[in-house]
Every structure is written in structure tokens, then in C-alpha cells.
């Protein structure tokens, strides 16, 4: 198996696929709940519950299913690329539909409209992302080079994330004012623009990254149930998933509540894009330094260090006054610095799990591991949005008006204290994570020895 050196061109062509996907992800994480409550005028509890139900019903199945299917796929383009090449256009259309709901729906109609559009979008999104992320483990088996490959991809990811977070509302406003149309129609056009952008970048990766996998890409022969059970027996993977679930819930709560915090707690709606830009640009700037820290102290310790730094920023935001304050920029900088580890470490940690599995099953099953990770991330992400929706309802949030002291307290608690507590829970779990550079090297050496027997 040995070490494999990827050219800069391969890394760039692979990474560009995440640009458009991250534009969509950021737009959904930061603004989906706000779109439902303030643009389409849906009750926040209904919106949050519908998103959670959609995730619990379909996403509990589709990520693992498509991961298993991609492991078994055999084609002239390999196991992963067909999903990028043939699902990109349907992904664009489904994202457009996601941002095209009508106003004036009853609670029942809104509930099922949200579920229906999310299930359609998640189907094509999952087909693409599971296959795409699985390519990380196939392009190289080197512990450190995976960090480098993930860092390049995350640079594109963060740039896309910045675009999705910073320009969604600005673009909607520009389209609305320029074309003289309603907010709802403007958001629909934003959905179409972002969908087309994602389709283009995914196609670039799917068509141009033709490297033959450095590992055996023979389709898995394990039956579905046995494949799933053996995945759950992988102890490093189970620990990784627990950490990821907690982290996903926390980060989703932060991103979903950030617009509410900026608009209602610190009265800086006009500067919301600037605040988000500062946090995400800081995150992007520190990706390469984060990679260097990872190479020095290991993935798990660097990840834990980043979460501690992010917690410091989040907790300090709880004490900001109910008025405009420049301190939010310092907090955004600290949070961006800390969250840079979230963009580098987990994406380079999961591929290492695959070799542990190969040692016991004698098969490469990247797809089902990424499918399981994707499933848990989406479900816990939906749980985070649902918590925000329930919390807003519980604390008496009313869209578009001056909030009560109780409502503002709820916004502050959900934006700062709740996610900080969840992140701190992850720290000791990461410090005890079993895969290190040394243990992974032992596993790769054992696989190499087996290959030559």
C-alpha cells in the first residue's frame, strides 16, 4: 500500500468540488430556519420539527444505503465518480425547489412541504457527498498526506462556506430590489443560482479527477446487514461518530442562532455579513497553521485544542449587551480560529478508520463509513435546528419585532452556552481517541505485509 504522493493539480481538482457544496451547506445552516420563519412565515416549532422528522425518516436510511451501494458500484469510471457526474444537475434543481416554498400555507401543509423538499434534496446531496468524501480515503493512504489533501479541500470548502454565509441575504436583497419582486421570489432565484454553482463544481471534480485509487477498489462482497454490523464493531469509528454527533449538534445550533443573535441581541443586522465574513475568513486563514499543528501534535489533540478556543469565544458572547458592540468582531475572530480545527481534523481522521476495518474484513468499504458519518451528522444537525425552533417558541420569539427579555435570554443561551457545553464534552473524548500517527502506521504496515503473503 505504501505512501502515495498526490500532485497539487489533483488536490485542487478534487477540492474544488466542495466549493459549491459548501455554498449550499452554509446557506442552509445559517438561513434555512430564518427563511422558514421570516420569509415564508412558518411557525418556528413547525419548521424545526419538520426538518427533524425529515432527517429521522429518510436520512436514517439513505446515507448508509448510498454508502453501501457506492462500495458495490462497478463502472468504467470507478466506484465513486458516476455519482458526481450524473447527480449534479438533479442536485441543483432540488436545491432550487428547497428555496421556492409558497407563503400562506397552513401548518399541516408547511410541515409536509418542508419534509418533501428536504427528502428530495437530501437524496441527491447524499448520493454525491458520500461518494465524494469517500474518495479521500482512496486517493492516498498516508496519514499526513490525508491531512494535506483534506486541508486543500477545506480551503475550497471554507471559501464556499464564506460565500454561502455572507452573500445569501445580500444576494436575495439585490435580486428583490433590482427586479422589483417579492422576498419569496428573490430567495427562489438565490436557490437556483447556488444550485447551478454546486452542479458545476461537482462536475469538475467528477470529470477531471481520474486518478486510479491507490487501494484495491474491488466492490465489497459483504451482504448489507453484515456490512452494517461489522461497521458498528469498529471501536475507533464508534468513538469518532459520538464525537461527530455532539460536534454537529453544537455547530448547527451556533450557525442557526447566529442571525437571531446578531439581529435581535446586538442590533447589528446591517453588519451581519461582515461579522460572518470575519469569522469564516479567520477560519480559512488558520487552516494551514492548523494543519501544521496537526502534524506536530496529532489530529485528536489539535481538534480538542481548537474546540477549547471556540468555546472561549462562544461563552464570552453571552455577556454582550442588548446593543451594538464592536466586541462581536473579537469574538468572531476567536471562534473562527477555534473552528478551523473542525474543518481539518475530522475529514482527515475518518479515512484512517478505513484501514482498521480493512484489517478485520479484508475489504475496502469507504462508502459505508462515510455514509454512516453523513447520516449521523445530518440527523444531529437537524436535531440542532429543531432545538433552535423549539427554543425560540419556548422563549416567546416573534419574528420581526422587538424581542422581550425572556426571548433575548433564550437567544443568548442557545447561541453561546448550549453549544459551548457540548463542545467541551468532546474535549476529553478526543484526548482519548485511539488512532494516532504511530498506531495507524502499524495498521498500514500489517496490511502491507498481508498484501505480500
VOGU-3710 file (C-alpha; in Angstrom, 3 decimals, decimal comma):
1> xxxxxxxxxx> 0,000/0,000/0,000  2,772/2,433/0,957  2,887/6,148/0,623  1,337/7,961/-2,309  2,184/11,473/-3,415  -0,592/13,485/-4,994  0,159/16,404/-7,294  -1,091/19,886/-6,475  -3,312/19,724/-9,561  -5,079/16,584/-8,334
11> xxxxxxxxxx> -5,614/18,096/-4,897  -7,062/21,283/-6,397  -9,350/19,462/-8,845  -10,547/17,258/-6,004  -11,021/20,143/-3,597  -12,984/22,390/-5,959  -15,977/20,051/-5,719  -16,520/21,134/-2,141  -16,839/24,809/-3,070  -20,374/24,656/-4,441
21> xxxxxxxxxx> -21,465/22,062/-1,896  -20,304/24,325/0,919  -22,143/27,326/-0,510  -25,339/25,307/-0,203  -24,421/23,960/3,233  -23,688/27,392/4,684  -26,837/28,876/3,206  -28,929/26,127/4,783  -27,172/26,149/8,155  -27,277/29,911/8,623
31> xxxxxxxxxx> -30,524/30,864/6,910  -32,874/27,902/6,408  -34,699/28,377/9,691  -34,721/32,155/9,182  -36,107/31,629/5,653  -38,939/29,498/7,013  -39,840/31,839/9,876  -39,267/35,286/8,348  -39,725/34,813/4,576  -42,308/32,033/4,217
41> xxxxxxxxxx> -43,867/32,878/7,625  -43,899/29,348/9,044  -44,200/28,742/12,789  -40,629/28,096/14,118  -41,667/24,991/16,065  -43,368/23,546/12,979  -40,324/24,297/10,822  -37,831/22,810/13,272  -39,925/19,695/13,893  -40,490/19,100/10,170
51> xxxxxxxxxx> -36,758/19,293/9,459  -36,045/16,843/12,272  -38,737/14,395/11,130  -37,414/14,505/7,565  -33,945/13,659/8,806  -35,089/10,908/11,153  -37,167/9,160/8,493  -35,068/9,314/5,324  -31,570/10,237/6,471  -31,500/7,342/8,889
61> xxxxxxxxxx> -31,535/5,183/5,766  -30,172/6,989/2,738  -26,597/7,762/3,820  -25,849/4,187/4,821  -27,745/2,836/1,797  -25,904/5,003/-0,720  -22,589/4,370/1,032  -23,129/0,639/0,718  -24,223/0,988/-2,917  -21,174/3,077/-3,806
71> xxxxxxxxxx> -18,938/0,411/-2,251  -20,592/-2,135/-4,543  -20,616/0,048/-7,656  -18,618/-1,143/-10,640  -18,310/1,054/-13,720  -15,860/2,344/-16,291  -15,480/5,461/-14,105  -14,822/3,554/-10,859  -16,943/3,298/-7,727  -17,396/6,994/-6,825
81> xxxxxxxxxx> -17,219/9,265/-9,877  -20,535/8,215/-11,508  -22,473/9,681/-8,588  -20,776/13,050/-9,039  -21,245/13,038/-12,789  -24,904/12,029/-13,002  -26,441/13,522/-9,836  -25,091/17,077/-10,120  -27,943/18,504/-12,214  -30,744/16,917/-10,121
91> xxxxxxxxxx> -28,989/18,324/-7,036  -29,205/21,848/-8,489  -32,912/21,527/-9,272  -33,773/20,095/-5,854  -31,940/22,935/-4,087  -33,878/25,465/-6,163  -37,111/23,812/-5,034  -35,977/23,946/-1,406  -35,984/27,761/-1,525  -39,221/28,027/-3,529
101> xxxxxxxxxx> -41,948/27,295/-0,991  -45,141/29,395/-1,201  -46,341/31,706/1,536  -49,649/31,350/3,341  -49,539/27,594/3,883  -51,366/26,021/6,789  -49,252/24,394/9,491  -50,019/20,936/8,090  -49,177/21,937/4,512  -45,977/23,678/5,643
111> xxxxxxxxxx> -44,950/20,633/7,671  -45,195/18,261/4,704  -43,788/20,781/2,212  -40,625/21,068/4,289  -40,303/17,305/4,645  -40,936/16,667/0,949  -38,452/19,203/-0,381  -35,797/18,154/2,121  -36,136/14,461/1,296  -35,729/15,202/-2,421
121> xxxxxxxxxx> -32,695/17,435/-1,882  -31,062/15,080/0,611  -31,371/12,162/-1,777  -29,187/13,730/-4,465  -26,976/15,530/-1,948  -26,230/12,255/-0,167  -25,502/10,355/-3,379  -22,874/12,955/-4,230  -21,313/13,690/-0,851  -20,911/10,079/0,286
131> xxxxxxxxxx> -19,126/9,187/-2,950  -17,108/12,409/-2,963  -15,908/12,200/0,629  -15,056/8,511/0,198  -12,525/9,472/-2,464  -10,343/10,972/0,303  -9,545/7,506/1,619  -8,926/6,117/-1,868  -6,588/8,781/-3,246  -3,932/8,262/-0,550
141> xxxxxxxxxx> -3,338/6,052/2,480  -0,627/8,221/4,016  -1,568/9,580/7,497  -0,079/13,039/6,955  -0,899/13,406/3,261  -4,553/12,849/4,071  -4,320/15,912/6,284  -2,806/17,832/3,363  -5,487/16,640/0,935  -8,222/17,486/3,430
151> xxxxxxxxxx> -6,694/20,915/4,025  -6,778/21,772/0,309  -10,385/20,593/0,106  -11,255/22,570/3,222  -9,767/25,737/1,709  -12,316/25,429/-1,094  -14,924/24,417/1,458  -14,370/27,463/3,637  -14,333/29,841/0,670  -17,654/28,353/-0,408
161> xxxxxxxxxx> -18,922/28,487/3,146  -17,980/32,171/3,339  -19,890/32,863/0,142  -22,977/30,990/1,317  -22,945/32,596/4,754  -22,048/36,118/3,691  -23,946/36,702/0,465  -27,207/34,751/0,791  -29,235/37,587/2,289  -27,355/40,271/0,340
171> xxxxxxxxxx> -27,963/38,432/-2,940  -31,643/37,968/-2,112  -31,974/41,687/-1,342  -30,148/42,687/-4,539  -32,365/40,457/-6,670  -35,504/41,686/-4,893  -34,663/45,368/-5,286  -33,209/45,057/-8,778  -36,073/43,045/-10,230  -38,826/44,558/-8,093
181> xxxxxxxxxx> -40,042/41,169/-6,896  -41,091/39,739/-3,537  -38,713/38,349/-0,910  -40,006/34,849/-1,594  -39,317/35,097/-5,349  -35,859/36,540/-4,683  -34,934/33,668/-2,380  -36,101/31,220/-5,044  -33,638/32,750/-7,516  -30,875/32,516/-4,912
191> xxxxxxxxxx> -31,637/28,795/-4,613  -31,321/28,373/-8,384  -28,020/30,286/-8,546  -26,449/28,302/-5,711  -27,743/25,018/-7,137  -26,196/25,659/-10,554  -22,916/26,703/-8,926  -22,779/23,461/-6,938  -23,553/21,364/-10,010  -20,680/22,960/-11,953
201> xxxxxxxxxx> -18,042/22,420/-9,252  -19,155/18,840/-8,576  -18,943/18,057/-12,298  -15,420/19,470/-12,446  -14,268/17,006/-9,797  -16,276/14,101/-11,172  -14,994/14,530/-14,723  -11,354/15,524/-14,105  -10,160/13,515/-11,057  -9,336/10,297/-12,844
211> xxxxxxxxxx> -6,582/9,002/-10,563  -6,735/5,286/-10,075  -7,279/4,598/-6,358  -4,084/3,626/-4,547  -6,046/0,857/-2,862  -7,959/-2,094/-4,194  -11,294/-0,686/-5,404  -12,949/-4,059/-5,942  -16,642/-3,793/-4,960  -17,387/-5,150/-1,494
221> xxxxxxxxxx> -18,924/-8,597/-1,280  -20,280/-8,315/2,244  -24,104/-8,509/2,422  -25,856/-5,349/3,721  -26,648/-6,433/7,285  -23,245/-7,971/7,880  -21,594/-4,893/6,412  -23,502/-2,634/8,789  -22,801/-4,815/11,835  -19,077/-5,005/11,110
231> xxxxxxxxxx> -19,005/-1,214/10,818  -20,512/-0,876/14,270  -17,851/-3,216/15,654  -15,110/-0,785/14,658  -14,333/0,845/18,019  -12,335/3,837/16,697  -15,186/4,589/14,312  -17,797/4,453/17,078  -15,783/6,921/19,148  -15,354/9,144/16,111
241> xxxxxxxxxx> -19,103/9,084/15,437  -20,016/10,002/19,017  -17,684/12,997/18,881  -19,049/13,994/15,470  -22,668/13,785/16,610  -22,065/16,078/19,577  -19,999/18,438/17,445  -22,600/18,536/14,665  -25,386/19,414/17,086  -23,325/22,179/18,664
251> xxxxxxxxxx> -22,151/23,759/15,422  -25,637/23,657/13,903  -27,071/25,446/16,927  -24,389/28,143/16,590  -24,962/28,713/12,880  -28,761/28,599/13,097  -28,878/31,056/16,022  -26,231/33,485/14,739  -28,666/35,550/12,599  -31,103/35,827/15,514
261> xxxxxxxxxx> -28,277/36,838/17,871  -26,940/39,495/15,501  -30,362/40,902/14,563  -32,079/40,928/17,949  -29,420/40,765/20,693  -26,771/43,166/19,409  -28,907/45,061/16,852  -26,308/44,757/14,060  -28,346/43,286/11,205  -26,709/45,612/8,656
271> xxxxxxxxxx> -23,292/44,246/9,677  -24,276/40,557/9,832  -22,475/39,670/6,605  -19,313/41,409/7,840  -19,403/39,517/11,140  -19,836/36,197/9,362  -17,110/37,095/6,883  -14,660/37,860/9,684  -15,328/34,566/11,448  -15,088/32,487/8,286
281> xxxxxxxxxx> -12,113/34,331/6,786  -10,294/33,822/10,093  -11,205/30,144/9,892  -9,826/29,981/6,337  -6,605/31,817/7,214  -5,860/29,377/10,029  -6,459/26,185/8,012  -2,808/25,837/7,001  -1,487/26,727/10,504  -3,952/24,187/11,858
291> xxxxxxxxxx> -2,504/21,574/9,522  0,960/22,330/10,904  -0,319/21,931/14,460  -1,901/18,609/13,461  1,397/17,395/12,008  3,141/18,330/15,252  0,771/17,095/17,984  -1,673/14,809/16,162  -5,201/15,136/14,805  -7,121/14,419/18,002
301> xxxxxxxxxx> -5,166/16,847/20,207  -5,267/19,637/17,618  -9,022/19,115/17,277  -9,520/19,342/21,041  -7,395/22,489/21,263  -9,488/24,169/18,581  -12,751/23,351/20,356  -11,492/24,859/23,611  -10,632/28,090/21,793  -14,047/28,170/20,092
311> xxxxxxxxxx> -15,746/27,653/23,470  -13,981/30,710/24,875  -15,402/32,846/22,088  -18,917/31,453/22,388  -19,154/31,804/26,160  -17,939/35,400/26,085  -20,758/36,299/23,664  -23,331/35,533/26,376  -22,290/38,704/28,213  -22,647/41,100/25,289
321> xxxxxxxxxx> -25,218/43,877/25,872  -28,521/44,266/24,045  -26,990/46,954/21,833  -24,414/47,475/19,115  -20,931/46,452/20,258  -17,579/46,109/18,447  -16,678/43,220/20,787  -18,578/40,891/18,462  -15,708/41,191/15,971  -13,177/39,943/18,528
331> xxxxxxxxxx> -15,499/37,070/19,392  -15,951/36,220/15,706  -12,154/36,115/15,307  -11,659/33,781/18,283  -14,487/31,484/17,175  -13,092/31,324/13,636  -9,643/30,465/14,967  -11,031/27,643/17,083  -13,388/26,207/14,475  -10,562/25,876/11,922
341> xxxxxxxxxx> -9,792/22,516/13,553  -13,339/21,372/12,783  -12,640/21,869/9,081  -9,326/19,990/9,014  -9,259/17,263/11,649  -12,394/15,109/11,258  -12,044/14,968/7,468  -8,553/13,547/7,820  -9,418/11,335/10,823  -12,188/9,274/9,250
351> xxxxxxxxxx> -10,071/7,862/6,373  -7,722/6,376/8,985  -10,634/4,310/10,303  -10,941/2,546/6,949  -7,606/0,747/7,344  -8,655/-0,580/10,750  -11,734/-2,010/9,092  -9,748/-3,473/6,214  -7,518/-5,278/8,693  -10,506/-7,194/10,044
361> xxxxxxxxxx> -12,720/-7,569/6,936  -10,087/-7,704/4,146  -12,226/-5,247/2,149  -12,167/-1,512/1,444  -15,519/-0,026/2,474  -15,037/3,735/2,461  -18,595/4,338/1,304  -20,432/2,815/4,223  -18,227/4,613/6,769  -18,790/7,971/5,102
371> xxxxxxxxxx> -22,461/7,078/4,771  -22,744/6,353/8,485  -20,898/9,582/9,289  -23,101/11,546/6,948  -26,256/10,035/8,403  -25,355/10,837/11,991  -24,214/14,335/11,027  -27,440/15,138/9,211  -29,682/13,738/11,927  -27,870/15,555/14,730
381> xxxxxxxxxx> -27,709/18,681/12,570  -31,483/18,505/12,145  -31,770/17,963/15,892  -29,780/21,163/16,401  -32,174/23,108/14,155  -35,169/21,555/15,903  -33,748/22,562/19,290  -33,457/26,128/17,988  -37,017/26,106/16,694  -38,410/24,659/19,925
391> xxxxxxxxxx> -36,295/27,051/21,987  -37,455/30,113/20,057  -41,055/29,028/20,565  -40,496/28,271/24,255  -38,884/31,635/24,974  -41,589/33,552/23,127  -39,811/34,631/19,930  -41,958/36,643/17,491  -40,427/37,414/14,092  -39,769/40,970/13,026
401> xxxxxxxxxx> -40,485/42,763/16,314  -38,556/43,924/19,372  -37,956/40,831/21,499  -38,841/40,509/25,175  -36,168/39,999/27,831  -37,160/36,324/28,048  -36,837/35,838/24,298  -33,413/37,525/24,279  -32,261/35,292/27,128  -33,275/32,256/25,097
411> xxxxxxxxxx> -31,374/33,510/22,056  -28,237/34,117/24,138  -28,423/30,721/25,850  -28,876/28,840/22,591  -26,180/30,769/20,741  -23,484/30,625/23,417  -23,941/28,428/26,490  -25,585/25,352/24,968  -23,088/24,797/22,116  -20,118/25,610/24,384
421> xxxxxxxxxx> -21,156/22,910/26,844  -21,495/20,387/24,021  -18,075/21,259/22,616  -16,426/20,880/25,999  -17,895/17,371/26,284  -15,970/16,457/23,116  -12,576/17,501/24,501  -11,882/14,535/26,852  -13,281/12,145/24,247  -10,791/13,469/21,701
431> xxxxxxxxxx> -7,871/13,247/24,123  -8,586/9,513/24,483  -9,077/8,867/20,751  -7,170/5,653/19,885  -5,822/6,361/16,361  -2,516/8,210/16,315  0,173/8,534/13,685  2,035/5,610/15,295  -0,935/3,239/15,631  -2,086/3,979/12,104
441> xxxxxxxxxx> 1,401/3,267/10,752  1,316/-0,123/12,464  -2,003/-0,980/10,824  -0,797/0,105/7,367  2,391/-1,944/7,821  0,345/-5,002/8,754  -1,839/-4,553/5,668  1,262/-4,183/3,511  2,711/-7,381/4,991  -0,547/-9,232/4,332
451> xxx> -0,520/-7,992/0,735  2,786/-9,683/0,046  1,989/-13,007/1,738
//
